[in-house]
């Protein structure tokens, strides 16, 4: 079993990258890998609970994230600095996600066998 970290750093409806990474995370979990997901930079917008993907002819990202525990993906994290810079409060986030400092993110990344992130 591999430890695989998926890093979501793009806004949720700015293209298909974020959805593709989440889909890949779910597939990895089906194959019994230990999957973690880190939201940072613009990717933290994905965590907001008040979303409606139908407005842009898309799946609603917050509903997809709410399904992650079904795939045994319980290691969800966000960049503390990214949330603070965007003035997002914890009560705007419904899913169980843990805050990580930059040092903690570096430790998380270093502990993984595979790190998946889309192009910048």
N, C-alpha and C positions, 0 to 999 in steps of 0.2 A: 504494500500500500504506500503510495506516494503522498507527500504533503504538497498540495497545490494551492497557490495564492493567485486570485484574480484581482487585478487592480482596475477599478472603474474611475476614470479621471475626466471623462467627457460628460456633458449635460445629457440628460436622458432622452430627449427628443431631437437631438442635433444630428442624428444619423443612426445607423444600425449598429455601430460598434458596441455600445453598452449592452444592448439586447443580445448580441452575439456572444459576448463574454459571459453573461448570465446563463445563456443556453449551454455554453461549454461547461460552465461550473456544474450545472445540473447533470449533464452527461457524465462528467468526471465522478460525481457523487454516486450515480447509478452503478459505476464500476468500482465502488467502494473505496475511493480515494478520500483522504482527509482534506476537505475543501474549505478554504477561507476566502472571504471577499473583503477588500478594503476600498472604501470610497474616499477619494480625495480630489482636490482641485474642484473643477466644475461638476465632477461626479457626485458630490454631496447633495446636489439638487435632486438626485434620484430618491433620496430618503424622505422627502416631504410627503406628508400623508394626504394632502388635498390636491390630487391630480386627476385629470381626465384625458386619457390618451385619445379618446374618440374625437376630440376637438381637432386633432392633427392626423386623424385616420391611422391610429396606432393602438397597440395594446397599452393599457395603463400600467406604467412601470411599478407603482407602489403595490399593485395587486400581484404582479409577478414576484416581487421581493417577499411579499407575505407568504408565498407558497414555498419559499426556500427550506423552511424546517421540514416540510414533507419529504424533501430529498436528503434529510439529515445534514443540511448546511446550516449550522448554528453559530459558526465563527464569523460573525459580521462585525466590521470595524469601520470607523470613520476617522479622518484626520481632524484632530482637535483645532488646529490652526485654520483649516479650510472652512469649518463650520463657523468659527468666530469671525473670520474675515467677511463672511457673507451674511453675518448677523442672523443665522438660523438658530432658533431655540429648540431645546429638547422636546418641548410639548408640540412641536410641529412634526415630530417623528414618532410613528406608531410601532415600528418593528423593533425588536430587541437588538440593539447595536451598541458596541462598546467604543468609547473614545480612546484614541491613541495619540500620544505626543510624537514628535518627529523621531526621538530616540527609540520609542517603543515600536514605531513602524519599521525602523531599520533592523531591530531585533527580530521582528516578525518576518521580514523579507529574508534575513540571513538564515532563519530556521527552516526555510522551505526547500523542497527538492526542485520544484518548478514554479516560476513566477510568470504569469500571463498578463500582458497589458497590451492594449492596442497602440497603434502609431500615434505620435503626438501631432 
